[in-house]
């Protein structure tokens, strides 16, 4: 939503922003409530040195029955080492889940679905390994397990564990996805063969992980990528300060990201009292209720921000954009024609760009399906596509025939 518009930057807004940021401040204290830290318990803390080198599991435990997946023979919560921060270079630890299918492990290990989840909120307590999966995602992941695939699911940096969640920061997300698999391979008997599957925020993460896999995890054999709710290109508009602008919802939810870039930045420094109240609703809840109330109330942007926050996003945008969309592995892209959160047109244009760079991309449109409903609807097609991907027999995606649905007639 709003991510397909072009962000411009003015000197005046930049000057106002820099006035609002205390760039010389020290690192935020451990357990920073303003960015949503806390509430997940001791499993998610790690006070020892973080191992360097290949990612490894630091701690694991079985999920309680209510959080396990019924199609899994093993459902474990894990804490693993990784690299993160806005630039993806800082030693960190990340939480997530590992789920093994029922039956006998095949020779060479379980083939892996690396699952990158959609937006759940930025408080630690929203981490799926702590808060559980939605009914839709529970069904979706169980369906992959029934096909005989292990599912490895990162929470992403700063969800579950302390520290700001670098929302839509491409290197942090990519590392989180790839290191979750690398850390689990030996302890859980996983294959090198991986298909990365992502929805919404997770489609952004899956794209980054696929495009940077050769750099970050060359030991993995990436067989394919499945995307739904995909933002085809990372662009953004300036905020319309004198009217209601849906883009301002994401600006509020992005604010902890800017603490990852500049530890001296405080979200409250750019918010009015009304903005702080809205931010508090996002800081203390998970899911979409706060967003739906925001949409219903339609607050004017100037009532939320003390300065035009467009310059914040101008500074963050280089860390959000993808590398060139030249996927080395084949891609399945499911686009819901009624998706109002990520633009179907934007996903289509991203597919065209990937095609032009030589990607084998299968693009399917789903009439009547929304941002959320496309996930399960598309799985009817992606299950057979993934089976072909693991066997190395994905047919050409038909880039030459790729047309946007409203252009196919006449």
C-alpha positions as a Python dict, from the first residue, in 0.01 Angstrom:
ca = {
    (1, 'X'): (0, 0, 0),
    (2, 'X'): (160, 323, -116),
    (3, 'X'): (487, 145, -193),
    (4, 'X'): (441, 179, -567),
    (5, 'X'): (456, 557, -566),
    (6, 'X'): (780, 749, -622),
    (7, 'X'): (940, 914, -319),
    (8, 'X'): (1094, 1257, -366),
    (9, 'X'): (1301, 1449, -119),
    (10, 'X'): (1315, 1824, -55),
    (11, 'X'): (1590, 2014, 119),
    (12, 'X'): (1339, 2176, 351),
    (13, 'X'): (1196, 1847, 479),
    (14, 'X'): (1546, 1703, 520),
    (15, 'X'): (1653, 2001, 727),
    (16, 'X'): (1345, 1968, 946),
    (17, 'X'): (1408, 1598, 993),
    (18, 'X'): (1773, 1642, 1087),
    (19, 'X'): (1667, 1891, 1350),
    (20, 'X'): (1438, 1626, 1496),
    (21, 'X'): (1707, 1354, 1511),
    (22, 'X'): (1966, 1345, 1786),
    (23, 'X'): (2242, 1182, 1586),
    (24, 'X'): (2498, 1177, 1862),
    (25, 'X'): (2298, 973, 2112),
    (26, 'X'): (2419, 637, 2237),
    (27, 'X'): (2287, 291, 2155),
    (28, 'X'): (1934, 223, 2286),
    (29, 'X'): (1927, 38, 2615),
    (30, 'X'): (1861, -333, 2613),
    (31, 'X'): (1489, -385, 2623),
    (32, 'X'): (1378, -67, 2444),
    (33, 'X'): (1004, -41, 2504),
    (34, 'X'): (963, 231, 2243),
    (35, 'X'): (1052, -12, 1963),
    (36, 'X'): (836, -293, 2102),
    (37, 'X'): (1088, -493, 2305),
    (38, 'X'): (985, -724, 2585),
    (39, 'X'): (721, -975, 2683),
    (40, 'X'): (862, -1291, 2526),
    (41, 'X'): (1059, -1440, 2814),
    (42, 'X'): (1405, -1588, 2873),
    (43, 'X'): (1411, -1820, 2571),
    (44, 'X'): (1453, -1515, 2350),
    (45, 'X'): (1751, -1370, 2539),
    (46, 'X'): (2116, -1462, 2479),
    (47, 'X'): (2380, -1314, 2709),
    (48, 'X'): (2684, -1511, 2591),
    (49, 'X'): (2910, -1433, 2297),
    (50, 'X'): (2741, -1481, 1960),
    (51, 'X'): (2930, -1742, 1756),
    (52, 'X'): (3085, -1625, 1434),
    (53, 'X'): (3103, -1812, 1107),
    (54, 'X'): (2821, -2028, 973),
    (55, 'X'): (2491, -1971, 1151),
    (56, 'X'): (2417, -2221, 1424),
    (57, 'X'): (2134, -2297, 1663),
    (58, 'X'): (2197, -2154, 2008),
    (59, 'X'): (1891, -2295, 2183),
    (60, 'X'): (1589, -2506, 2096),
    (61, 'X'): (1283, -2652, 2263),
    (62, 'X'): (960, -2823, 2154),
    (63, 'X'): (660, -2602, 2098),
    (64, 'X'): (371, -2654, 2334),
    (65, 'X'): (89, -2853, 2165),
    (66, 'X'): (-115, -2541, 2088),
    (67, 'X'): (175, -2389, 1893),
    (68, 'X'): (293, -2706, 1716),
    (69, 'X'): (179, -2790, 1362),
    (70, 'X'): (-38, -3101, 1348),
    (71, 'X'): (124, -3232, 1030),
    (72, 'X'): (472, -3209, 1184),
    (73, 'X'): (650, -3495, 1357),
    (74, 'X'): (880, -3236, 1517),
    (75, 'X'): (784, -2875, 1599),
    (76, 'X'): (1067, -2684, 1767),
    (77, 'X'): (1121, -2323, 1861),
    (78, 'X'): (1480, -2219, 1792),
    (79, 'X'): (1722, -1935, 1860),
    (80, 'X'): (2007, -1906, 1608),
    (81, 'X'): (2305, -1685, 1529),
    (82, 'X'): (2298, -1455, 1231),
    (83, 'X'): (2410, -1118, 1097),
    (84, 'X'): (2174, -823, 1099),
    (85, 'X'): (2128, -452, 1145),
    (86, 'X'): (2020, -230, 859),
    (87, 'X'): (2334, -330, 667),
    (88, 'X'): (2319, -701, 756),
    (89, 'X'): (2667, -706, 908),
    (90, 'X'): (2614, -702, 1287),
    (91, 'X'): (2632, -1030, 1489),
    (92, 'X'): (2283, -1096, 1622),
    (93, 'X'): (2058, -1381, 1732),
    (94, 'X'): (1719, -1451, 1577),
    (95, 'X'): (1427, -1673, 1676),
    (96, 'X'): (1213, -1896, 1461),
    (97, 'X'): (1066, -2241, 1418),
    (98, 'X'): (1165, -2574, 1262),
    (99, 'X'): (900, -2828, 1160),
    (100, 'X'): (979, -3175, 1027),
    (101, 'X'): (725, -3381, 831),
    (102, 'X'): (603, -3723, 930),
    (103, 'X'): (755, -4031, 774),
    (104, 'X'): (1106, -4152, 702),
    (105, 'X'): (1373, -3896, 627),
    (106, 'X'): (1485, -3934, 264),
    (107, 'X'): (1843, -3998, 168),
    (108, 'X'): (2023, -3665, 165),
    (109, 'X'): (1788, -3510, 419),
    (110, 'X'): (1450, -3341, 421),
    (111, 'X'): (1397, -3096, 132),
    (112, 'X'): (1326, -2753, 280),
    (113, 'X'): (1057, -2491, 248),
    (114, 'X'): (1212, -2173, 392),
    (115, 'X'): (902, -1977, 495),
    (116, 'X'): (913, -1597, 514),
    (117, 'X'): (599, -1468, 684),
    (118, 'X'): (401, -1152, 618),
    (119, 'X'): (370, -848, 843),
    (120, 'X'): (257, -936, 1195),
    (121, 'X'): (354, -611, 1374),
    (122, 'X'): (680, -491, 1524),
    (123, 'X'): (650, -577, 1899),
    (124, 'X'): (854, -877, 2010),
    (125, 'X'): (540, -1057, 2124),
    (126, 'X'): (416, -1066, 1761),
    (127, 'X'): (689, -1312, 1659),
    (128, 'X'): (514, -1622, 1520),
    (129, 'X'): (733, -1853, 1728),
    (130, 'X'): (585, -1682, 2035),
    (131, 'X'): (240, -1568, 1921),
    (132, 'X'): (158, -1859, 1692),
    (133, 'X'): (49, -1871, 1329),
    (134, 'X'): (-274, -1733, 1189),
    (135, 'X'): (-532, -1991, 1082),
    (136, 'X'): (-443, -1923, 719),
    (137, 'X'): (-69, -1968, 772),
    (138, 'X'): (-127, -2277, 987),
    (139, 'X'): (-318, -2441, 703),
    (140, 'X'): (-63, -2324, 446),
    (141, 'X'): (238, -2462, 637),
    (142, 'X'): (62, -2789, 720),
    (143, 'X'): (-2, -2833, 348),
    (144, 'X'): (372, -2806, 276),
    (145, 'X'): (449, -3057, 551),
    (146, 'X'): (200, -3303, 401),
    (147, 'X'): (405, -3291, 80),
    (148, 'X'): (709, -3423, 271),
    (149, 'X'): (899, -3094, 310),
    (150, 'X'): (1058, -2961, 627),
    (151, 'X'): (950, -2605, 705),
    (152, 'X'): (1202, -2361, 851),
    (153, 'X'): (1049, -2028, 952),
    (154, 'X'): (1241, -1724, 1073),
    (155, 'X'): (1075, -1463, 1296),
    (156, 'X'): (1311, -1199, 1146),
    (157, 'X'): (1552, -981, 1339),
    (158, 'X'): (1399, -787, 1628),
    (159, 'X'): (1080, -995, 1650),
    (160, 'X'): (1085, -1215, 1959),
    (161, 'X'): (1433, -1088, 2045),
    (162, 'X'): (1528, -743, 2171),
    (163, 'X'): (1626, -465, 1936),
    (164, 'X'): (1435, -277, 1665),
    (165, 'X'): (1277, -482, 1389),
    (166, 'X'): (1438, -359, 1063),
    (167, 'X'): (1111, -383, 872),
    (168, 'X'): (1168, -433, 497),
    (169, 'X'): (1545, -398, 534),
    (170, 'X'): (1656, -631, 258),
    (171, 'X'): (1988, -763, 393),
    (172, 'X'): (1854, -824, 743),
    (173, 'X'): (1554, -1014, 609),
    (174, 'X'): (1760, -1214, 359),
    (175, 'X'): (2010, -1317, 627),
    (176, 'X'): (1727, -1413, 862),
    (177, 'X'): (1575, -1647, 605),
    (178, 'X'): (1899, -1806, 483),
    (179, 'X'): (2062, -1840, 826),
    (180, 'X'): (1752, -2009, 964),
    (181, 'X'): (1810, -2290, 713),
    (182, 'X'): (2188, -2300, 752),
    (183, 'X'): (2162, -2323, 1131),
    (184, 'X'): (1905, -2606, 1119),
    (185, 'X'): (2064, -2825, 853),
    (186, 'X'): (2289, -3042, 1067),
    (187, 'X'): (2079, -3066, 1386),
    (188, 'X'): (1761, -3158, 1195),
    (189, 'X'): (1899, -3359, 903),
    (190, 'X'): (1795, -3115, 632),
    (191, 'X'): (1888, -3131, 266),
    (192, 'X'): (2084, -2861, 84),
    (193, 'X'): (1786, -2830, -152),
    (194, 'X'): (1564, -2535, -63),
    (195, 'X'): (1262, -2355, -203),
    (196, 'X'): (1205, -2011, -48),
    (197, 'X'): (839, -1918, -1),
    (198, 'X'): (725, -1569, 104),
    (199, 'X'): (405, -1369, 147),
    (200, 'X'): (381, -986, 158),
    (201, 'X'): (668, -870, 380),
    (202, 'X'): (791, -1227, 340),
    (203, 'X'): (781, -1195, -40),
    (204, 'X'): (1020, -901, -1),
    (205, 'X'): (1238, -1114, 230),
    (206, 'X'): (1223, -1415, -2),
    (207, 'X'): (1324, -1200, -299),
    (208, 'X'): (1627, -1068, -113),
    (209, 'X'): (1721, -1413, 10),
    (210, 'X'): (1698, -1559, -339),
    (211, 'X'): (1893, -1280, -504),
    (212, 'X'): (2169, -1286, -238),
    (213, 'X'): (2181, -1662, -171),
    (214, 'X'): (2502, -1714, -370),
    (215, 'X'): (2671, -1447, -157),
    (216, 'X'): (2524, -1531, 183),
    (217, 'X'): (2462, -1906, 171),
    (218, 'X'): (2648, -2064, -122),
    (219, 'X'): (2628, -2411, 34),
    (220, 'X'): (2250, -2419, -23),
    (221, 'X'): (2102, -2549, -347),
    (222, 'X'): (1823, -2303, -422),
    (223, 'X'): (1566, -2481, -637),
    (224, 'X'): (1293, -2218, -659),
    (225, 'X'): (1109, -1919, -512),
    (226, 'X'): (734, -1878, -445),
    (227, 'X'): (596, -1526, -397),
    (228, 'X'): (250, -1390, -311),
    (229, 'X'): (153, -1038, -209),
    (230, 'X'): (475, -918, -371),
    (231, 'X'): (588, -559, -402),
    (232, 'X'): (748, -575, -744),
    (233, 'X'): (966, -267, -699),
    (234, 'X'): (1051, -80, -379),
    (235, 'X'): (949, 281, -433),
    (236, 'X'): (760, 525, -213),
    (237, 'X'): (580, 859, -226),
    (238, 'X'): (632, 1165, -17),
    (239, 'X'): (369, 1184, 254),
    (240, 'X'): (70, 1406, 172),
    (241, 'X'): (81, 1612, 488),
    (242, 'X'): (-245, 1805, 447),
    (243, 'X'): (-476, 1512, 386),
    (244, 'X'): (-533, 1152, 485),
    (245, 'X'): (-263, 943, 321),
    (246, 'X'): (-273, 561, 361),
    (247, 'X'): (106, 562, 320),
    (248, 'X'): (130, 721, 666),
    (249, 'X'): (17, 390, 820),
    (250, 'X'): (336, 225, 700),
    (251, 'X'): (543, 528, 796),
    (252, 'X'): (427, 480, 1156),
    (253, 'X'): (500, 108, 1145),
    (254, 'X'): (841, 176, 988),
    (255, 'X'): (962, 400, 1273),
    (256, 'X'): (1154, 128, 1464),
    (257, 'X'): (1341, 61, 1139),
    (258, 'X'): (1498, 406, 1168),
    (259, 'X'): (1629, 322, 1515),
    (260, 'X'): (1818, 37, 1347),
    (261, 'X'): (1975, 290, 1108),
    (262, 'X'): (2038, 556, 1372),
    (263, 'X'): (2029, 432, 1735),
    (264, 'X'): (1992, 792, 1851),
    (265, 'X'): (1662, 834, 1670),
    (266, 'X'): (1349, 825, 1886),
    (267, 'X'): (1012, 762, 1717),
    (268, 'X'): (846, 1010, 1952),
    (269, 'X'): (1070, 1289, 1821),
    (270, 'X'): (872, 1313, 1496),
    (271, 'X'): (524, 1251, 1637),
    (272, 'X'): (249, 1478, 1766),
    (273, 'X'): (46, 1370, 2070),
    (274, 'X'): (-209, 1218, 1832),
    (275, 'X'): (70, 1048, 1640),
    (276, 'X'): (215, 907, 1961),
    (277, 'X'): (-123, 760, 2050),
    (278, 'X'): (-146, 594, 1709),
    (279, 'X'): (211, 469, 1734),
    (280, 'X'): (132, 328, 2078),
    (281, 'X'): (-153, 126, 1928),
    (282, 'X'): (96, -36, 1688),
    (283, 'X'): (360, -77, 1960),
    (284, 'X'): (130, -275, 2188),
    (285, 'X'): (-72, -491, 1947),
    (286, 'X'): (-25, -755, 1679),
    (287, 'X'): (-223, -818, 1365),
    (288, 'X'): (-437, -573, 1171),
    (289, 'X'): (-684, -426, 1424),
    (290, 'X'): (-486, -103, 1479),
    (291, 'X'): (-438, -65, 1105),
    (292, 'X'): (-809, -115, 1034),
    (293, 'X'): (-901, 149, 1293),
    (294, 'X'): (-650, 387, 1137),
    (295, 'X'): (-807, 333, 795),
    (296, 'X'): (-1156, 388, 934),
    (297, 'X'): (-1056, 711, 1115),
    (298, 'X'): (-852, 853, 823),
    (299, 'X'): (-635, 1097, 1023),
    (300, 'X'): (-467, 1382, 836),
    (301, 'X'): (-92, 1325, 820),
    (302, 'X'): (-8, 1666, 967),
    (303, 'X'): (-202, 1565, 1280),
    (304, 'X'): (42, 1274, 1327),
    (305, 'X'): (389, 1407, 1242),
    (306, 'X'): (574, 1713, 1368),
    (307, 'X'): (790, 1712, 1051),
    (308, 'X'): (742, 1570, 705),
    (309, 'X'): (873, 1212, 749),
    (310, 'X'): (941, 1165, 377),
    (311, 'X'): (1311, 1227, 436),
    (312, 'X'): (1324, 938, 680),
    (313, 'X'): (1211, 709, 403),
    (314, 'X'): (1451, 870, 155),
    (315, 'X'): (1736, 773, 386),
    (316, 'X'): (1598, 420, 440),
    (317, 'X'): (1505, 342, 80),
    (318, 'X'): (1853, 230, -34),
    (319, 'X'): (1842, -40, 235),
    (320, 'X'): (1497, -159, 123),
    (321, 'X'): (1547, -194, -253),
    (322, 'X'): (1624, -528, -415),
    (323, 'X'): (1937, -614, -606),
    (324, 'X'): (1872, -657, -981),
    (325, 'X'): (1575, -890, -1028),
    (326, 'X'): (1787, -1148, -1209),
    (327, 'X'): (1680, -1462, -1022),
    (328, 'X'): (1906, -1763, -1081),
    (329, 'X'): (1634, -2003, -961),
    (330, 'X'): (1285, -2025, -1117),
    (331, 'X'): (1008, -1817, -960),
    (332, 'X'): (635, -1876, -909),
    (333, 'X'): (443, -1551, -860),
    (334, 'X'): (79, -1553, -750),
    (335, 'X'): (-105, -1221, -791),
    (336, 'X'): (-450, -1158, -644),
    (337, 'X'): (-641, -927, -875),
    (338, 'X'): (-830, -778, -576),
    (339, 'X'): (-515, -715, -371),
    (340, 'X'): (-542, -361, -227),
    (341, 'X'): (-233, -383, -4),
    (342, 'X'): (31, -455, -266),
    (343, 'X'): (-48, -341, -618),
    (344, 'X'): (-121, -615, -876),
    (345, 'X'): (18, -379, -1137),
    (346, 'X'): (338, -333, -935),
    (347, 'X'): (385, -710, -903),
    (348, 'X'): (322, -749, -1276),
    (349, 'X'): (581, -482, -1360),
    (350, 'X'): (829, -656, -1129),
    (351, 'X'): (764, -982, -1314),
    (352, 'X'): (829, -809, -1647),
    (353, 'X'): (1156, -670, -1513),
    (354, 'X'): (1261, -1016, -1393),
    (355, 'X'): (1167, -1161, -1733),
    (356, 'X'): (1381, -904, -1911),
    (357, 'X'): (1677, -1009, -1699),
    (358, 'X'): (1640, -1374, -1792),
    (359, 'X'): (1436, -1508, -1498),
    (360, 'X'): (1219, -1814, -1551),
    (361, 'X'): (908, -1674, -1380),
    (362, 'X'): (564, -1833, -1382),
    (363, 'X'): (305, -1561, -1317),
    (364, 'X'): (-53, -1652, -1230),
    (365, 'X'): (-337, -1407, -1170),
    (366, 'X'): (-625, -1498, -938),
    (367, 'X'): (-950, -1313, -1011),
    (368, 'X'): (-1144, -1212, -699),
    (369, 'X'): (-859, -1296, -462),
    (370, 'X'): (-722, -1046, -211),
    (371, 'X'): (-384, -989, -52),
    (372, 'X'): (-454, -1258, 207),
    (373, 'X'): (-674, -1504, 19),
    (374, 'X'): (-425, -1545, -267),
    (375, 'X'): (-194, -1739, -33),
    (376, 'X'): (-406, -2054, -6),
    (377, 'X'): (-570, -2014, -346),
    (378, 'X'): (-233, -2008, -520),
    (379, 'X'): (-106, -2310, -328),
    (380, 'X'): (-330, -2527, -543),
    (381, 'X'): (-90, -2439, -826),
    (382, 'X'): (233, -2384, -635),
    (383, 'X'): (240, -2734, -481),
    (384, 'X'): (286, -2898, -821),
    (385, 'X'): (523, -2619, -928),
    (386, 'X'): (741, -2675, -618),
    (387, 'X'): (746, -3047, -684),
    (388, 'X'): (878, -2972, -1031),
    (389, 'X'): (1129, -2723, -889),
    (390, 'X'): (1277, -2981, -652),
    (391, 'X'): (1311, -3222, -945),
    (392, 'X'): (1470, -2953, -1162),
    (393, 'X'): (1189, -2972, -1419),
    (394, 'X'): (1014, -2635, -1402),
    (395, 'X'): (890, -2551, -1754),
    (396, 'X'): (953, -2206, -1905),
    (397, 'X'): (734, -1940, -1747),
    (398, 'X'): (611, -1786, -2070),
    (399, 'X'): (753, -1437, -2040),
    (400, 'X'): (670, -1365, -2403),
    (401, 'X'): (298, -1416, -2335),
    (402, 'X'): (291, -1221, -2005),
    (403, 'X'): (1, -975, -2011),
    (404, 'X'): (-177, -781, -1740),
    (405, 'X'): (-537, -912, -1704),
    (406, 'X'): (-708, -586, -1800),
    (407, 'X'): (-498, -572, -2117),
    (408, 'X'): (-564, -924, -2240),
    (409, 'X'): (-884, -835, -2425),
    (410, 'X'): (-871, -626, -2736),
}
